[in-house]
Structure formats: structure tokens, C-alpha cells
Amino acid sequence: MNNFLPPIKVFSGERSRYMAEEITRELGVELGKMNIQHFADGEFEVSFEESIRGCEVYLVQSTFPPSDNLMELLLMIDAAKRASAKSIVAVMPYFGWARQDRKDKPRVSIAAKLVADLLSTAGVDRVITMDLHADQIQGFFNVPVDHLYASSVFIPYIQSLGLDDLVMATPDVGGAKRANNYAKYLNVPLVLCHKQRAKANVVEKMTVIGDVQDKNVILLDDMVDTAGTITKAADLMMQQGAKSVRALASHAIMSDPASKRVDDSALSEMIFTNSIPFNKDCKKATIISVARLFADTIRRIHENQSISSQYLIK
């Protein structure tokens, strides 16, 4: 690295340490020392156990539930700012509250905007994240956002399967753009599912738009929460004559009873990235690391290089 560049320091929140350790191994640096002290009433205190004055500080923390993970990140940013870090970058493989990106009914909050404001107010200078639920969330920030895509690890995995008669599919119309980009890159057909919800996390009716007869189908989504939609789509496609159905999702939220639904479904395999720590008992789950993707992005930012060459597709 250029000797004129400020030192780089990588720190981690408690629940994202596994990711930070992988990232620092890829970067060839030591994971920074910090302490998070918990109190009896549920409060906690964050402190850096080494000097970060004049350093580029990268804070690795996904903001999946519970909300302690977000609060922990905010305190890390505030502590780094008060310790005179040169710049503070939040590395958020999973950006929580992203599904609340608009008012879809009266008198509701736009939580994704609120989280962006909280990060900015705390003092973050840049955010690195991956596969936001909606691209427009980048516009909620007043600081640069490097929006990475899991396609850089998913595309090689798909190609390694060597499947004939491949079809890309999406479990809902909202993911049509993402799935269409994969289909174009791989030069395969696209199939859509149209769903009607009875209420949040409950699918009432689903229809397949397109031909899956004798096809190997790969369903694509940005996250899987209760797995109701994606397993219903897989079962429906197998009923319509598909050879096999696999699913790719960037973020494994996997709230109960998601693991049982996936294992009991017609899915051959459920592939996730490790943006969220996966500790569920799900026999069909395959986890692919994105640590190298984030490490390479951090390196390029540190050396003032372009990151766009990393994108296979968006």
C-alpha cells in the first residue's frame, strides 16, 4: 500500500466478528482491538483499545435483528469520531430495516431513511453494503454509498453447477429486474411469479408466468425471512414440471419456521451469502462467503481505485 496513505484499521461488532475476521485475513491486517461492556440494565459501552487517531477506520457490522446490532454500530461510529479517526466507514453486509423504504399505507414510518439519518448523524463518512432491498435506499444517505452485489459470487456458483435447460426465476414481481439481469448475463429465459399476500409474511395466492416444463429453475431473491414465498414458488414450479428448483438469496434472515419450510419443500438447495451469521439447522442450506468481495472493496477505497470493475451484474 502507498506509504502516504493513512493507516487502515478494521474493527467489528460482536455479532459480525466472523465476517470481520475473514475480511482482515483477506486484507492481511490484524483485526482491531475494541471492548464492548454490557451493563445489568441492558445498556452497553463501546471503547477502542488502541489508537485510531488519523486512521481510516472500517467498522464491520450488519444490522440484522435485534436492534442492539444497530445501536452497537452507532456507538462504534461515535467513539471513532471522538477518537479523531481520519475517516469512518460502516461496512454493513446486511442493511436492516431496508424493507421499510416507502409509505405503502397511511401513518407508517420509513425506517430505512431513519437508519440512514442515524448513521449520518453519528458521524459516518461512507457506507459499504450489499444487495439493498431497493436501490433507491442509496439516495437516503448524504454520504457516499458503495452498493455491492452478490452476483459476483452467485454467478460463478451457478456456472459451476453445469445445469442444462437453465431458467432464472423470481418469487415475486418486485425482484424481476434483478432476475432479468442474471438471465441476460447467462443468456437463459426468465420466469416470474405473481403473488398476492393475505398479510405480511403470508402468501394467499401465487401464479407462475412462463414455462418451467423440463427446466432447471433457479429462484433469485435478495433475502429470505420466513421462506413462505420462496418455498411456495418452488413447490408450484415442480408441480408444473420443472426438473429441479434451487434458490439464491443474498441475506439469510431465516426466521422460524423458515428452516423447516426449506427442508420440507421441493427445493434442491438454498444458497445464501454469509452477510448474516447462519446458525440454523437447515440441511438444504449452502453458505458462500462474500468476505473477499468486501475486502477488495475496502482495499480499492483505501487506495482511491475504482470498484465498478468488481460488478458482474447489478
C-alpha positions as CSV (number, residue, x, y, z in Angstrom):
1,M,0.0,0.0,0.0
2,N,1.1,3.6,-0.6
3,N,3.1,4.9,2.3
4,F,1.4,8.3,2.0
5,L,-2.0,6.8,2.7
6,P,-3.3,6.9,6.3
7,P,-3.2,3.6,8.2
8,I,-6.2,1.3,7.8
9,K,-7.9,-0.2,10.9
10,V,-10.7,-2.7,10.8
11,F,-13.0,-3.3,13.9
12,S,-16.0,-5.4,14.4
13,G,-19.3,-5.5,16.4
14,E,-19.9,-8.6,18.5
15,R,-22.3,-10.4,16.0
16,S,-20.3,-9.7,12.9
17,R,-16.9,-10.7,14.2
18,Y,-16.8,-13.8,12.0
19,M,-17.1,-11.6,8.9
20,A,-14.5,-9.1,10.1
21,E,-12.0,-11.9,10.8
22,E,-12.4,-13.2,7.2
23,I,-12.1,-9.6,5.8
24,T,-8.9,-8.9,7.7
25,R,-7.4,-12.2,6.6
26,E,-8.0,-11.2,3.0
27,L,-6.6,-7.7,3.6
28,G,-3.5,-9.1,5.5
29,V,-4.1,-6.8,8.5
30,E,-4.9,-7.5,12.2
31,L,-8.4,-7.1,13.5
32,G,-8.5,-4.1,15.7
33,K,-8.9,-4.4,19.5
34,M,-12.1,-3.0,21.0
35,N,-14.2,-3.7,24.0
36,I,-18.0,-3.8,24.4
37,Q,-19.0,-3.7,28.0
38,H,-22.6,-4.7,28.9
39,F,-24.4,-3.5,32.0
40,A,-27.1,-5.1,34.0
41,D,-29.9,-2.9,32.7
42,G,-29.2,-3.8,29.0
43,E,-27.0,-0.8,28.2
44,F,-23.6,-1.2,26.7
45,E,-20.5,0.8,26.2
46,V,-18.1,0.7,23.3
47,S,-14.4,1.6,23.5
48,F,-11.4,1.2,21.2
49,E,-8.5,-0.4,22.9
50,E,-5.8,1.1,20.5
51,S,-5.2,4.5,19.0
52,I,-7.1,5.3,15.8
53,R,-6.1,9.0,15.5
54,G,-5.6,9.9,11.8
55,C,-6.6,6.4,10.7
56,E,-9.1,5.1,8.1
57,V,-11.5,3.1,10.3
58,Y,-13.7,0.4,8.9
59,L,-16.5,-0.8,11.2
60,V,-17.9,-4.2,10.2
61,Q,-21.4,-4.7,11.5
62,S,-24.6,-6.0,9.8
63,T,-27.8,-4.5,11.4
64,F,-29.9,-7.6,11.5
65,P,-32.3,-8.1,14.5
66,P,-32.1,-7.4,17.4
67,S,-31.8,-3.7,17.3
68,D,-28.8,-3.9,19.6
69,N,-26.7,-4.5,16.5
70,L,-27.7,-1.1,15.0
71,M,-27.1,0.6,18.4
72,E,-23.7,-1.0,18.7
73,L,-22.7,0.3,15.3
74,L,-23.9,3.8,16.1
75,L,-21.8,3.8,19.3
76,M,-18.8,2.5,17.4
77,I,-19.1,5.4,14.9
78,D,-19.5,7.9,17.6
79,A,-16.5,6.5,19.6
80,A,-14.3,6.6,16.4
81,K,-15.3,10.2,15.7
82,R,-14.4,11.3,19.2
83,A,-11.1,9.4,19.0
84,S,-10.1,11.6,16.0
85,A,-10.3,8.9,13.2
86,K,-9.5,10.5,9.8
87,S,-12.5,8.7,8.2
88,I,-15.1,6.3,9.4
89,V,-16.6,3.7,7.0
90,A,-19.5,1.5,8.1
91,V,-19.2,-1.9,6.4
92,M,-22.7,-3.3,6.5
93,P,-23.1,-6.6,4.5
94,Y,-26.8,-6.6,5.5
95,F,-28.6,-3.3,5.9
96,G,-31.6,-3.9,8.3
97,W,-35.0,-2.1,8.0
98,A,-34.5,-1.9,4.3
99,R,-38.0,-3.3,3.6
100,Q,-39.5,-0.2,5.1
101,D,-38.4,2.1,2.2
102,R,-41.7,3.9,1.5
103,K,-45.1,4.6,2.8
104,D,-47.2,1.7,1.5
105,K,-50.1,2.7,3.7
106,P,-51.1,5.7,5.8
107,R,-49.3,6.6,9.1
108,V,-46.2,4.4,8.8
109,S,-42.6,5.2,9.3
110,I,-39.9,5.0,6.6
111,A,-37.4,3.1,8.7
112,A,-34.7,2.8,6.0
113,K,-34.5,6.6,5.8
114,L,-34.4,6.9,9.6
115,V,-31.5,4.4,9.9
116,A,-29.6,6.3,7.1
117,D,-30.1,9.6,9.1
118,L,-28.9,7.9,12.3
119,L,-25.7,6.7,10.7
120,S,-25.0,10.1,9.2
121,T,-25.8,11.9,12.5
122,A,-23.5,9.5,14.4
123,G,-20.6,10.6,12.0
124,V,-20.1,8.0,9.3
125,D,-18.3,9.2,6.2
126,R,-19.1,6.3,3.9
127,V,-21.2,3.1,3.8
128,I,-20.4,-0.2,2.1
129,T,-23.3,-2.5,1.9
130,M,-24.7,-5.3,-0.4
131,D,-27.9,-6.1,-2.2
132,L,-30.2,-3.5,-0.7
133,H,-33.8,-4.4,-0.8
134,A,-34.4,-1.4,-3.1
135,D,-31.7,0.5,-5.0
136,Q,-33.2,3.9,-4.2
137,I,-32.2,3.5,-0.5
138,Q,-28.8,4.8,-1.6
139,G,-30.5,8.2,-2.0
140,F,-31.5,8.3,1.6
141,F,-27.8,8.9,2.5
142,N,-25.9,12.2,2.4
143,V,-22.6,10.3,2.3
144,P,-21.2,8.0,-0.4
145,V,-22.7,4.5,-0.5
146,D,-20.8,1.6,-2.2
147,H,-23.6,-0.8,-3.1
148,L,-22.1,-4.2,-3.8
149,Y,-23.9,-7.2,-5.5
150,A,-23.8,-10.8,-4.5
151,S,-23.8,-11.7,-8.3
152,S,-20.0,-11.7,-8.1
153,V,-20.2,-14.9,-6.0
154,F,-23.5,-16.3,-7.2
155,I,-22.8,-16.2,-11.0
156,P,-19.6,-18.4,-10.7
157,Y,-21.6,-20.8,-8.4
158,I,-24.4,-21.1,-10.9
159,Q,-21.9,-21.8,-13.7
160,S,-20.1,-24.4,-11.6
161,L,-23.4,-26.4,-11.4
162,G,-23.3,-27.1,-15.1
163,L,-27.0,-27.2,-15.4
164,D,-28.7,-27.7,-18.8
165,D,-32.1,-26.1,-19.7
166,L,-31.5,-23.4,-17.1
167,V,-34.2,-20.8,-16.3
168,M,-33.9,-17.8,-13.9
169,A,-36.9,-17.0,-11.9
170,T,-38.1,-14.6,-9.2
171,P,-40.6,-15.4,-6.5
172,D,-42.3,-12.0,-6.8
173,V,-42.6,-9.3,-9.4
174,G,-40.6,-6.9,-7.2
175,G,-37.4,-8.9,-8.0
176,A,-38.0,-9.0,-11.7
177,K,-35.2,-6.5,-12.6
178,R,-32.6,-8.4,-10.6
179,A,-33.6,-11.8,-12.0
180,N,-33.7,-10.4,-15.6
181,N,-30.1,-9.1,-15.2
182,Y,-29.0,-12.6,-14.3
183,A,-31.0,-14.1,-17.2
184,K,-29.4,-11.7,-19.7
185,Y,-25.9,-12.4,-18.4
186,L,-26.4,-16.2,-18.5
187,N,-28.4,-16.0,-21.8
188,V,-31.3,-18.0,-20.3
189,P,-35.1,-17.5,-20.2
190,L,-36.8,-15.6,-17.3
191,V,-39.9,-16.8,-15.4
192,L,-41.9,-14.6,-13.0
193,C,-44.1,-15.4,-10.1
194,H,-47.1,-13.2,-9.2
195,K,-48.1,-13.4,-5.6
196,Q,-51.0,-12.0,-3.6
197,R,-50.5,-11.5,0.2
198,A,-53.2,-12.0,2.8
199,K,-50.9,-10.1,5.3
200,A,-47.2,-9.6,6.0
201,N,-45.2,-12.9,5.6
202,V,-48.4,-14.8,4.5
203,V,-48.9,-15.6,0.8
204,E,-52.5,-16.1,-0.2
205,K,-52.2,-17.0,-4.0
206,M,-49.3,-17.4,-6.4
207,T,-49.2,-17.8,-10.2
208,V,-46.2,-18.8,-12.4
209,I,-45.8,-16.6,-15.6
210,G,-43.6,-18.5,-18.0
211,D,-42.6,-22.1,-19.0
212,V,-40.7,-24.3,-16.5
213,Q,-41.6,-27.7,-18.0
214,D,-38.4,-29.9,-18.0
215,K,-36.3,-26.9,-16.9
216,N,-33.7,-26.5,-14.1
217,V,-35.0,-23.4,-12.3
218,I,-33.0,-21.0,-10.1
219,L,-35.1,-18.7,-8.0
220,L,-33.5,-15.4,-7.0
221,D,-34.3,-13.1,-4.1
222,D,-32.5,-10.5,-2.0
223,M,-33.5,-12.0,1.3
224,V,-35.4,-15.0,2.8
225,D,-37.3,-14.3,6.1
226,T,-39.9,-16.9,6.9
227,A,-39.3,-18.7,3.5
228,G,-43.1,-18.9,2.8
229,T,-42.9,-17.2,-0.6
230,I,-39.8,-18.9,-2.0
231,T,-40.8,-22.4,-0.9
232,K,-44.4,-21.9,-2.3
233,A,-42.8,-20.8,-5.6
234,A,-40.5,-23.9,-5.7
235,D,-43.3,-26.3,-4.9
236,L,-45.5,-24.7,-7.6
237,M,-42.8,-24.9,-10.2
238,M,-42.2,-28.6,-9.5
239,Q,-45.9,-29.2,-9.9
240,Q,-45.7,-27.6,-13.3
241,G,-43.0,-30.0,-14.5
242,A,-39.6,-28.4,-13.5
243,K,-36.7,-30.8,-13.3
244,S,-35.2,-29.1,-10.3
245,V,-35.6,-25.9,-8.3
246,R,-32.8,-24.1,-6.4
247,A,-32.9,-20.7,-4.7
248,L,-30.3,-18.0,-4.3
249,A,-30.7,-15.2,-1.7
250,S,-28.2,-12.7,-0.5
251,H,-29.4,-12.4,3.1
252,A,-30.4,-15.4,5.3
253,I,-32.7,-13.9,7.8
254,M,-34.5,-17.3,8.2
255,S,-37.0,-16.5,10.9
256,D,-38.7,-19.6,12.3
257,P,-40.2,-21.8,10.8
258,A,-38.1,-21.0,7.7
259,S,-35.6,-23.8,8.1
260,K,-38.3,-26.5,8.3
261,R,-40.1,-25.0,5.3
262,V,-37.0,-25.1,3.2
263,D,-36.1,-28.7,4.2
264,D,-39.7,-29.8,3.6
265,S,-40.1,-28.0,0.3
266,A,-39.3,-29.1,-3.3
267,L,-36.1,-27.0,-3.3
268,S,-32.9,-29.0,-4.1
269,E,-30.7,-26.4,-2.5
270,M,-31.0,-23.0,-0.8
271,I,-27.9,-20.8,-1.3
272,F,-27.1,-17.8,0.8
273,T,-24.1,-15.5,1.4
274,N,-22.7,-15.1,4.9
275,S,-23.9,-11.4,5.3
276,I,-25.8,-12.6,8.3
277,P,-24.4,-15.3,10.7
278,F,-26.1,-18.6,9.8
279,N,-26.6,-20.9,12.8
280,K,-29.9,-22.6,11.7
281,D,-30.4,-26.3,11.3
282,C,-31.2,-26.4,7.6
283,K,-29.9,-29.4,5.7
284,K,-30.5,-27.8,2.2
285,A,-28.6,-24.6,3.0
286,T,-25.3,-23.7,1.3
287,I,-23.4,-20.6,2.5
288,I,-21.0,-18.7,0.3
289,S,-18.6,-16.1,1.7
290,V,-18.5,-12.5,0.5
291,A,-15.6,-11.6,2.7
292,R,-13.2,-11.3,-0.3
293,L,-15.7,-9.0,-2.1
294,F,-15.8,-6.6,0.9
295,A,-12.0,-6.9,1.5
296,D,-11.3,-6.0,-2.1
297,T,-13.7,-3.1,-1.9
298,I,-12.0,-1.8,1.2
299,R,-8.6,-2.1,-0.4
300,R,-9.8,-0.2,-3.5
301,I,-11.4,2.6,-1.4
302,H,-8.2,2.9,0.6
303,E,-6.1,3.2,-2.5
304,N,-8.6,5.5,-4.3
305,Q,-9.3,3.0,-7.0
306,S,-12.5,2.3,-8.9
307,I,-14.7,-0.5,-7.6
308,S,-17.0,-0.8,-10.6
309,S,-14.8,-3.5,-12.2
310,Q,-16.0,-5.9,-9.5
311,Y,-19.6,-5.9,-10.7
312,L,-20.5,-8.8,-12.9
313,I,-24.1,-7.6,-13.0
314,K,-26.2,-5.4,-10.8
